[in-house]
Structures are given as C-alpha cells and as structure tokens.
C-alpha cells in the first residue's frame, strides 16, 4: 500500500467521521434567557393563555450531512420560552399560536458560521376569531472557531443561537404588542419571570 493511498484513505475516513458527527439542535440551547425578557403576572388575563397550534418548516438532521432544526426541537424550545414567561396555556388557551420557519439560512463553509433564522409567528384570538399578532422575525447568529473547532458542531451552535435570538425577539414583541393593545396592563409586565424551569 503506497503512502499516497494511505493518505487518501485517512482523509476519507476523517471526512466520514466528521460528517457523521452532525447532530440536531439542542432544545436547551435555543431557549431565551428569562432575565433578558419581560413576563406577565399570574393575575393578567393574558397569562397562560397561549397554546401552540402548529409548528412547521423545520428540517430533520441527516447525520451524514449538516445539523438542522427539526419541528419537534423548535416546538419544545418555543414551549419553554412561553412557559418561562408565564404565557403557555396548560390546556385550552384563548390564543392559538402558529409558527412557521420560513428559512434557516446556513453558510456552506467558512471560519465563522452565521446562520439567519426567518420565522413567521401568527397569534389568533379564538374567541373573537381574529388575528392579534402576525409578525415575520429575522435574526442572525454567528458561531466562531473559538466556540467550536469542528464545522459540524459550529454550525449546530449557530443554528441554536439563531433560533434563540429569534425566540427572544418574538417574546419581546409579543409582550410589547399585548401592552399596546391592552391585552395586558403595564403593571402586569415584569422585568423577569419568577418561574424556574429546568431544561435538559
């Protein structure tokens, strides 16, 4: 066996090993920090009234290709985001939330990976049968070589960061919109939630 052939085999083996490491986004890394957003008090008529109707547009991760964000991972992160801010309905809430991931724009190569998440959020008042919130939110996040050496891991971190910043902005805009439209009062808005949720 020649040295050149050995080198080729080694490169191919390493390539397969690195590619096989592609893993789906981790839910815990996509949940917004509670202290960076507002929440609502339990006495608010908006508290615990948002139920997730549908989450679509995500892609399942192919271990032999690149990391993606699946609908299940995205929905779980969304649930924790709503729960942490006292918005998630335990059963049938008044407001129905549909979420569609329009695009998760990923780089092909590079030292720094910037992923941009574009997501449509639509909230419907089921009693009034009217849409009360309908926003398309686009947010980027960059993962660098210092975050992860291997490209597949760096891409996963960029995916997670893009979804986290997108959900962060969604919660902020939802609370802001609710205040403007008198769904909640100013006194119901808090700087941080007193609800503790462990994410694994």
Helices and strands as residue ranges (DSSP letters): H 3-20, G 27-30, G 34-36, E 39-40, E 50-56, H 71-84, E 95-105, E 113-125, E 130-143, H 151-180, G 186-188, E 189-190
